Amino acid sequence: MSEGFIHHIELYVSDLRRSIGFWGWFLEEMGYEPYQEWESGKSWRLADMYIVFVQAKERYLDVPYHRGRVGLNHLAFHASSRQQVDEMTMKLRERGVPVLYADKHPFAGGGDHYAVYFEDPDRMKVELVGP
């Protein structure tokens, strides 16, 4: 393993079941495999990196997540091709997931940046970037 590579990312979510439905589908489309599971969490793994989703405790749900606050803004994933970005865009729309910046899609990040942007159930922004 190379020094400095991300080992794992852990995200607390407001509704674990809803997040597992959303993220499980997306991550498995991206080649991740289910990794760990327990009563209040689940993770998916790709190679030596994994992403964990944990149910936030009720006492911390009073202030919902917002990417404009201090903390994580979004997660961006590599796509294998622009075709994969296009296919994922169609699948997201079929699942009723709104595509962000639809008026500029797929160049919302600029003329040389081919990507689809969308939100998870807690409105965390997710980006899939083509080469």
N, C-alpha and C positions, 0 to 999 in steps of 0.2 A: 504494500500500500504506500502511496506517495504522501509525504508529509504535507499537511495543509488541506487535503481533500476533506470535504464535509463527511462526517461519520453518520450523523442522523439529524433530522429536524423534527421537533415535537411541537404540535399545535394543539392548543386547547380549543374546544368547539362547544357551541351552545346546545346542540342536539346530536349526540353521537350517532344514533341510528340514521338520521338524515345525512350527516356528513359521510358516514361509511358508504351509503348508497351512492352518493355523488363521487367521492374520491376513489372508492373501490373501482367503479366503472372506468373513470378516467385513467387512473394509474395502471390498471391492467391493460387498457388500450395502449399505454405507453411502454409496456413490457415489464412492469413491476409484478411481483408475485406476493400473495399474502405471506406475512412473516410471523407476527406475534398477535395474540388476541387474549384479552382478559375482560372482566366484567365492565370496566370503565375505559377500555381503549383497544385500539387495533392498529397494526402497522403493515406497511408494504415495503418490499425490498427490491432494489435493482443493483446487482453486483454487490459492492461492499457498503452501499449507502441505503438508509431506510428512512421512511417518513412515518411518524407516529401521530395518531389522533386520539386525544383524551377528552373525556367529558369534563367540562369545567364544573366546579362545585357551584351549587345553587347560589351561595352567598356572593359569588363573583359574576353572576349574570346580570346584575343591575345596570352595568354600563356595557352596552354592546360593543363589539369590535368595530373599528372604523380605520381604514387604511391611511386616513389623513392624520391620525394621531401618532404620537411617538410609538415606535415599534415597527413591526413588519409591514411593508407596503404591499408587496406581491411576491409570488413565486413564479419563476420563468423556467420553462422546460425546453430542451432542444427537440426539434422535430427532425425526422430523418430526411425530409424533403418538403418542398412547397406543396406537393400533392398531399402529403400527410396533413399539413395545415388545412388544406381545402377539405379533405375528407373529415377531419375532426370538426371543422366548422359546420358541415352538414349534419354530423351526428349530434353536435350540441344543439343545433336548432331543432332537430327531430325530437330531442329530449326536453324541449321547452326552455333551454338555457339561453338567456339573451346574450348576444354578442355585443360587447362594449365597442363604442366608437364605430358603429356599423356604417356610418356615412363615410368613413375613411378606410374601412376594412378592404384589403389586408395590409394597407400601408399606414396604419394609424401611428406607427412609431417612426415614420419618415420614409422617404422614397426607396431607400435600400434595406428597409427592415420589414420583412414579410412575416406577419404573425397574426394570430387570433387572440383576442383578449376576452375574458369572461369572468364571472364571479362564482364562488362556491356558495353554499347555503348561508354562511355568515357574512357574505358579501366581500370576502377576501378576493382580491384580484388575482387571476391566474393568466399566464401568458404562455402560448406555445409558439416558438420561434423557428421558422424555416431557415435553412442554410442559404 
